[in-house]
């Protein structure tokens, strides 16, 4: 068990106890955290540059990398999915925000910020909260889910992100320990 003692601002001693006791478990959580982070970063890059995976591929399967579908060329990263993929009780809401500047910018900045934070292991609380919110919103775009009346990978991803933050997954193979020691984070622990 690792215990870190450090003075708090009110001269009390704050003690942190690692929730995860074994090196193997901490490394497994780190791999999971980095995997989720890279998934968010990849989605950002694919939408930004139309790399031909989910963005930049037409109905016939032809790929136009860095083509017109890229956000850098003015294409909306949210319009297609929210306008044509939405179904269920929130369909009209998602159709109404499809392709708007705030949906596009919010989605892209969310993907980038969540991806960087998870990959680097910093700001895990914000990244987990924002990622869980994004996952739940994506789950609500198509209700009910295709393969289960309630659960799908979006809800499981949301729960996983919360667990990663709760278990301190940013401190193994990440910058979490250094980040948590900064004066800013010491003054504002919500930034952990």
TAVEN-V583242 format. One record per residue. RES is the residue in three letters. PHI is phi in whole degrees, 0 to 359 (999 if undefined). Layout:
RES|PHI + RES|PHI
//
This chain:
UNK|999 + UNK|260 + UNK|238 + UNK|244 + UNK|254 + UNK|209 + UNK|290 + UNK|267 + UNK|292 + UNK|263 + UNK|67 + UNK|269 + UNK|263 + UNK|260 + UNK|245 + UNK|250 + UNK|241 + UNK|300 + UNK|288 + UNK|257 + UNK|271 + UNK|255 + UNK|299 + UNK|301 + UNK|294 + UNK|298 + UNK|291 + UNK|298 + UNK|294 + UNK|296 + UNK|298 + UNK|297 + UNK|299 + UNK|295 + UNK|300 + UNK|295 + UNK|300 + UNK|293 + UNK|295 + UNK|294 + UNK|296 + UNK|296 + UNK|301 + UNK|299 + UNK|296 + UNK|295 + UNK|290 + UNK|295 + UNK|247 + UNK|53 + UNK|277 + UNK|93 + UNK|263 + UNK|262 + UNK|239 + UNK|97 + UNK|236 + UNK|272 + UNK|300 + UNK|275 + UNK|97 + UNK|291 + UNK|254 + UNK|235 + UNK|299 + UNK|61 + UNK|269 + UNK|298 + UNK|287 + UNK|290 + UNK|297 + UNK|295 + UNK|257 + UNK|94 + UNK|284 + UNK|277 + UNK|282 + UNK|249 + UNK|300 + UNK|301 + UNK|292 + UNK|286 + UNK|274 + UNK|250 + UNK|261 + UNK|292 + UNK|204 + UNK|103 + UNK|293 + UNK|254 + UNK|304 + UNK|294 + UNK|297 + UNK|293 + UNK|299 + UNK|289 + UNK|259 + UNK|303 + UNK|79 + UNK|287 + UNK|300 + UNK|288 + UNK|291 + UNK|297 + UNK|294 + UNK|298 + UNK|296 + UNK|292 + UNK|294 + UNK|297 + UNK|302 + UNK|295 + UNK|297 + UNK|296 + UNK|298 + UNK|295 + UNK|298 + UNK|293 + UNK|298 + UNK|276 + UNK|80 + UNK|244 + UNK|57 + UNK|299 + UNK|295 + UNK|294 + UNK|298 + UNK|294 + UNK|295 + UNK|293 + UNK|295 + UNK|296 + UNK|298 + UNK|298 + UNK|298 + UNK|295 + UNK|298 + UNK|296 + UNK|296 + UNK|286 + UNK|294 + UNK|235 + UNK|240 + UNK|287 + UNK|302 + UNK|294 + UNK|252 + UNK|203 + UNK|293 + UNK|227 + UNK|274 + UNK|206 + UNK|297 + UNK|293 + UNK|293 + UNK|293 + UNK|297 + UNK|299 + UNK|295 + UNK|298 + UNK|298 + UNK|297 + UNK|297 + UNK|300 + UNK|291 + UNK|296 + UNK|265 + UNK|67 + UNK|293 + UNK|281 + UNK|270 + UNK|253 + UNK|54 + UNK|208 + UNK|263 + UNK|302 + UNK|296 + UNK|296 + UNK|301 + UNK|294 + UNK|271 + UNK|293 + UNK|301 + UNK|302 + UNK|288 + UNK|298 + UNK|283 + UNK|229 + UNK|300 + UNK|298 + UNK|279 + UNK|306
//
